[in-house]
Amino acid sequence: MKFYDRENEIITLKKVKEGAVKGSKMSVIVGRRRIGKTKLIHEVYKNENFIYFFVAKKEEKLLCEEFVSIVQTTLSVKIIGKITRFADLFEYLLQLAENKTFTLAIDEFQEFYSVNRSIYSEMQNLWDKYKDKSKLNLLLSGSIYSLMKKIFENAKEPLFGRANRKINLKPFSVPVLKRIMVDHHPDYTPKDLLTFYMLTGGVAKYVELFVDENDLTHQSMIDSVLHENSYFLTEGKDVLIEEFGKEYSTYFSILSLIASSKTSRSEIESILEKNTGGYLDRLENEYNIIKRVKPVFAKEKSRTQKYLIEDNFLSFWFRFIYKYKSAVEIGNFNYLKSIVDRDFSTYAGRFLEKYFIEQLKATNEFSQIGTYWERGHKNEIDIVAVNDLDKRILFADVKINKNRLDLKIVEAKSEKLVQKFKGWTIEYKGFSLEDLR
C-alpha cells in the first residue's frame, strides 16, 4: 500500500532536522502500536542515510553489537574497540555529530526500561554535555503510551523537558479513509465504508492488511477478522497486555463491559463487585485507551458522564472476540459471524455517529461538537455542533436506516436547549448510512 497522509508530521520532522545544523534537536513520536510510526520515520528520511535502531528486549551488549554494525554500515565509519554500553555508543555518535548533521532514530525507546533503565540518565547527562556543540537530529519513538509519558512528562525522570518537539501520531482521519477506499475499492457501498472505519479506526497497519488482501467489502472484512489464524484474533491482547502487566484481567473485564454498552462506573462496579475508580482513571489518563464523555454544555463538575473506548478496533475486539473467546477457542467462527450480523445495526450505530462527528470536525466550521443527554439518558441527541462566532447550532439525528430518521423528535428533545440560544440560527439534520458515499 502506498504512503498516505501525515503531511503535517513530515513537515514538522523535516523542519526539526533543518534546525539541527545549529545544535542537536530531540523529537519524540508517541502512538499506539500499528499506528504507523516506523513507516513515517522511514518515509521522512528515505532519501538520506539515517541511523535506525530498534530496541528489542535483549542484553545491552547484544543490542550494542547490532547497533555498532548499523552505524558502521550506514555512516561508512570504522569503530575501533568493543562497545558493550549504549551510553558509550551514544557519546560516540554525539561526538561524530560535531562535524556533520545526521539523524538517529531509536524505535520502541521505552524498551530500554527492560534492557537497562540507567540508560535514560546516562543519555540525559551526555545530551546536556554535547547538544549545543553537536548537530544530531535525535528521534525517539515509542508505543507503550504510559511508559513514554513517564519518560518525557514526569518531572522526576532524567529526560523530562529535553524534547524539542513531541508528535502524538493519530489514526487516519475520515477523509483519508474515504480516499483509500476510493483508490482501492471505488465501487464501495456505504456499509463497506462504515465497516472499514469501524474495524480499522484509521490504524495504519489494519488499513494496510485489508488493502493488501483486497478485503474491502463488509463481508470480506468480517471474514478476514473472524477466521482461524486471523491476525486480528489475538491483537487486543498483543497490543495491551504489556501496558497492563499482571492486572490485565481486571482491565480487560472493564473494557469488555464498556464495549458492551456498560458505560457508567456504577454499572461496571455493580457487575465486577469492586471499586474501579483507579482502573478507570489509569485507562483514561495513563493508557489513553478510554475517554470520559459528558453531554455538550454540561458543567465541569457534572456527574452525568459515561466512558467510551477511543480505539475502534479495540472496541470491536472486546465486544465480539474477547467476550466470546470460548467460541474463538473452539474455532466456531460461523457462530461469531452470526453474532456480529445480528448485532451489527445496533453496534455500528455508535460508530456511524462517531464517523459523522469526525466528518463535521474536519470541516473546521464548529467551535464545539458532541452529544447530548439528560440524567437517566433522557432526551438523547446524537450530535450537537456549535458555531459561537456565527451563533449557529446544529442538532442531528443519526440512524443506520434512513427511514427511521425523524427530525420532529429531535426538535422536541432540543426544546429546552433552544430556549438558551435565542437569536441563534437553529438547524436540524438527519444522517444515515446512505450519507457515507
Sequence and secondary structure as in RCSB ss.txt:
>XXXX:A:sequence
MKFYDRENEIITLKKVKEGAVKGSKMSVIVGRRRIGKTKLIHEVYKNENFIYFFVAKKEEKLLCEEFVSIVQTTL
SVKIIGKITRFADLFEYLLQLAENKTFTLAIDEFQEFYSVNRSIYSEMQNLWDKYKDKSKLNLLLSGSIYSLMKK
IFENAKEPLFGRANRKINLKPFSVPVLKRIMVDHHPDYTPKDLLTFYMLTGGVAKYVELFVDENDLTHQSMIDSV
LHENSYFLTEGKDVLIEEFGKEYSTYFSILSLIASSKTSRSEIESILEKNTGGYLDRLENEYNIIKRVKPVFAKE
KSRTQKYLIEDNFLSFWFRFIYKYKSAVEIGNFNYLKSIVDRDFSTYAGRFLEKYFIEQLKATNEFSQIGTYWER
GHKNEIDIVAVNDLDKRILFADVKINKNRLDLKIVEAKSEKLVQKFKGWTIEYKGFSLEDLR
>XXXX:A:secstr
      HHHHHHHHHHHHHGGGS EEEEEE  TTSSHHHHHHHHTTTS  EEEE  SS HHHHHHHHHHHHHHHH
T    S    HHHHHHHHHHHTTTS EEEEEESGGGHHHHHTHHHHHHHHHHHHHTTT  EEEEEEES HHHHHH
HHH TTSTTTTT SEEEE     HHHHHHHHHHH TT  HHHHHHHHHHHTT HHHHHHHHHTT  SHHHHHHHH
SSTT TTTTHHHHHHHHHHGGGHHHHHHHHHHHHTT  SHHHHHHHHTS  HHHHHHHHHTS  EEEE  TT  T
T    EEEES HHHHHIIIIIITTHHHHHTT HHHHHHHHHHHHHHHHHHHHHHHHHHHHHHTT  SEEEEEEET
TTEEEEEEEEEETTTTEEEEEEEESSGGG  HHHHHHHTHHHHHTTTTSEEEEEEEEGGGG 
